[in-house]
Amino acid sequence: MSCRRFVEIYSTRIADYLKHFESERSQVLVDIEKACEERELEPVSPDVGVFLRFLVNISKCRRVLEIGTCLGYSTICMAQGLTSEGLIETIEVDQGRASEAEENFKKADVASKIRILHGFALNILPTLKRDYDLVFIDALKTEYPQYLDHSLRLLRKGGIIIGDDALLGELGWGDGAGKKALDEFNRRMCNELKGVLVPLGDGLTLTTI
């Protein structure tokens, strides 16, 4: 058996095994998944959503910044892990998606924990002040290095940075500019900031400061 064939079988068996331990998703998350599939949008995968909720919970996060709301899938997952007094501020440039996400937050009963900031991320980020426990990045890939610069300024000591879709460049996504930006982001996160790249979903890069 070739090495590649072994890896394919191994990956399939592991994925099938893990399904036995998946936590049941709420109906609103299932509905968001369907809406995104119909419109060719890319929310985080269910396993990434579970991981985000877990990480927010064990870190006892009170303030979270999300760059890129889409329809609110990852926002809801993180809100479910927040402390009772916690708040997520999430940036979304598309007004239609922001409005739809707001409705999804109400359906998931987490609207009181979330504040949507409407506009371009690179216009909004300079207006924010340092006070965040965690920053989750899932927006325009070519701007990931700039998002990282702002995240370093905005995070409290010991805060967490997470970048989604870290492996998309290696999976053949996008143009040269997107791959170059993701490569720079991953290099800085892993080499300069001593973080780690985890092959979960389309790749997560994490670090603390």
C-alpha positions as CSV (number, residue, x, y, z in Angstrom):
1,M,0.0,0.0,0.0
2,S,1.4,3.4,-0.9
3,C,2.0,6.0,1.7
4,R,-0.6,8.4,0.2
5,R,-3.2,5.7,0.2
6,F,-2.5,4.8,3.8
7,V,-2.8,8.5,4.8
8,E,-6.2,8.7,3.0
9,I,-7.5,5.6,4.8
10,Y,-6.1,6.7,8.1
11,S,-7.6,10.2,7.8
12,T,-11.1,8.8,6.8
13,R,-11.1,6.3,9.7
14,I,-10.1,9.0,12.2
15,A,-12.7,11.4,10.9
16,D,-15.4,8.7,11.1
17,Y,-14.3,7.8,14.7
18,L,-14.4,11.4,15.8
19,K,-18.0,11.8,14.6
20,H,-19.0,9.5,17.5
21,F,-17.9,12.1,20.0
22,E,-19.3,15.3,18.3
23,S,-21.5,17.4,20.6
24,E,-25.0,18.0,19.2
25,R,-25.2,21.4,17.4
26,S,-28.1,23.7,18.0
27,Q,-30.6,24.2,15.3
28,V,-29.5,27.7,14.6
29,L,-25.9,26.5,13.9
30,V,-27.3,23.8,11.6
31,D,-29.3,26.4,9.8
32,I,-26.3,28.7,9.4
33,E,-24.3,25.8,7.9
34,K,-27.1,25.2,5.3
35,A,-27.4,28.9,4.5
36,C,-23.6,29.2,4.0
37,E,-23.5,26.1,1.8
38,E,-26.3,27.5,-0.4
39,R,-24.5,30.8,-0.8
40,E,-21.0,29.4,-1.1
41,L,-19.9,31.1,2.1
42,E,-17.3,29.5,4.4
43,P,-18.1,29.5,8.1
44,V,-15.7,27.7,10.5
45,S,-16.2,23.9,10.5
46,P,-18.2,22.4,13.4
47,D,-15.0,21.0,15.0
48,V,-13.4,24.4,14.9
49,G,-16.6,25.9,16.5
50,V,-16.4,23.4,19.3
51,F,-12.7,24.1,19.8
52,L,-13.4,27.9,20.0
53,R,-16.2,27.4,22.6
54,F,-13.9,25.2,24.6
55,L,-10.9,27.6,24.4
56,V,-13.0,30.7,25.3
57,N,-14.5,28.8,28.3
58,I,-11.3,27.4,29.8
59,S,-9.5,30.7,29.3
60,K,-12.4,32.5,31.2
61,C,-12.5,35.2,28.5
62,R,-14.5,38.3,29.3
63,R,-13.7,40.4,26.2
64,V,-13.3,38.8,22.7
65,L,-12.7,40.5,19.4
66,E,-13.7,38.8,16.2
67,I,-12.5,40.0,12.8
68,G,-15.0,38.7,10.3
69,T,-18.5,37.8,11.4
70,C,-20.1,36.3,8.2
71,L,-23.4,34.9,9.4
72,G,-22.3,34.6,13.0
73,Y,-21.4,30.9,13.3
74,S,-18.1,31.3,15.1
75,T,-19.5,34.2,17.1
76,I,-22.2,32.1,18.5
77,C,-19.8,29.3,19.4
78,M,-17.5,31.6,21.3
79,A,-20.5,33.4,23.0
80,Q,-21.6,30.0,24.3
81,G,-18.2,29.7,26.1
82,L,-18.1,33.3,27.5
83,T,-18.4,34.1,31.2
84,S,-21.8,35.5,32.2
85,E,-20.5,39.1,32.0
86,G,-18.5,38.5,28.8
87,L,-18.8,40.4,25.5
88,I,-17.8,39.7,22.0
89,E,-17.2,42.6,19.6
90,T,-17.3,41.3,16.0
91,I,-16.4,43.3,12.8
92,E,-18.3,42.8,9.6
93,V,-18.1,44.9,6.5
94,D,-21.2,43.5,4.7
95,Q,-24.4,45.1,6.2
96,G,-26.6,42.3,4.9
97,R,-24.6,39.6,6.6
98,A,-24.3,41.7,9.7
99,S,-28.1,42.0,9.9
100,E,-28.6,38.3,9.3
101,A,-26.0,37.5,11.9
102,E,-27.8,39.7,14.4
103,E,-31.0,37.7,13.9
104,N,-29.0,34.5,14.3
105,F,-27.7,35.8,17.7
106,K,-31.2,36.3,18.9
107,K,-32.3,32.8,17.8
108,A,-29.3,31.4,19.7
109,D,-30.1,33.5,22.8
110,V,-26.7,35.1,22.9
111,A,-27.5,38.6,21.5
112,S,-26.8,40.2,24.8
113,K,-23.2,39.0,24.7
114,I,-22.4,40.3,21.2
115,R,-21.9,43.8,19.7
116,I,-21.5,44.1,15.9
117,L,-19.1,46.7,14.6
118,H,-20.0,47.5,10.9
119,G,-17.3,48.6,8.6
120,F,-13.9,47.7,7.1
121,A,-11.7,46.0,9.7
122,L,-8.6,48.1,9.0
123,N,-10.7,51.3,9.6
124,I,-12.3,50.0,12.8
125,L,-9.3,48.3,14.5
126,P,-7.3,51.6,15.0
127,T,-10.3,53.0,17.0
128,L,-10.3,50.2,19.5
129,K,-8.5,50.2,22.9
130,R,-6.4,47.4,24.5
131,D,-8.6,45.3,26.7
132,Y,-9.2,41.9,24.9
133,D,-8.6,38.4,26.2
134,L,-8.8,36.8,22.8
135,V,-8.8,37.9,19.1
136,F,-10.2,35.5,16.5
137,I,-9.2,36.4,12.9
138,D,-11.3,35.1,9.9
139,A,-11.6,37.8,7.3
140,L,-9.7,39.0,4.2
141,K,-6.7,36.8,3.9
142,T,-4.5,39.4,2.3
143,E,-4.9,41.5,5.4
144,Y,-4.0,38.9,8.0
145,P,-0.5,40.5,8.7
146,Q,-2.1,43.8,9.4
147,Y,-4.8,42.2,11.6
148,L,-1.9,40.6,13.6
149,D,-0.3,44.0,14.1
150,H,-3.5,45.4,15.6
151,S,-4.1,42.2,17.6
152,L,-0.8,42.6,19.3
153,R,-1.7,46.1,20.4
154,L,-5.2,45.3,21.5
155,L,-4.6,42.1,23.6
156,R,-3.9,42.2,27.3
157,K,-0.9,40.3,28.6
158,G,-1.5,36.6,28.3
159,G,-4.1,37.1,25.6
160,I,-4.7,34.7,22.8
161,I,-4.6,35.2,19.0
162,I,-6.3,32.7,16.7
163,G,-6.1,32.8,12.9
164,D,-8.5,30.7,10.9
165,D,-7.9,29.2,7.4
166,A,-4.2,29.1,8.1
167,L,-3.7,26.3,5.6
168,L,-5.7,27.6,2.7
169,G,-2.7,28.7,0.8
170,E,-1.2,25.2,0.9
171,L,-4.6,23.8,-0.1
172,G,-4.5,25.7,-3.4
173,W,-6.9,28.5,-2.4
174,G,-6.7,32.1,-3.8
175,D,-4.1,34.0,-5.6
176,G,-0.4,34.6,-4.9
177,A,-1.1,37.6,-2.7
178,G,-3.4,35.7,-0.4
179,K,-0.9,32.8,-0.1
180,K,1.9,35.2,0.6
181,A,0.0,37.0,3.3
182,L,-1.0,33.7,5.0
183,D,2.6,32.5,4.8
184,E,3.8,35.7,6.5
185,F,1.1,35.5,9.1
186,N,1.9,31.9,9.9
187,R,5.6,32.5,10.1
188,R,5.2,35.4,12.5
189,M,2.7,33.6,14.7
190,C,4.8,30.4,14.9
191,N,8.4,31.6,14.7
192,E,8.4,35.1,16.1
193,L,5.6,34.6,18.6
194,K,6.3,30.9,19.4
195,G,2.8,29.8,18.4
196,V,1.5,26.6,16.8
197,L,-0.3,25.7,13.6
198,V,-3.0,23.1,14.2
199,P,-4.5,21.1,11.3
200,L,-8.1,21.6,12.5
201,G,-10.7,22.6,9.9
202,D,-8.7,24.5,7.2
203,G,-6.0,25.2,9.8
204,L,-5.8,27.3,12.9
205,T,-2.7,29.2,14.0
206,L,-2.6,30.1,17.7
207,T,-0.3,32.0,20.0
208,T,-0.3,33.9,23.3
209,I,1.4,37.2,24.1
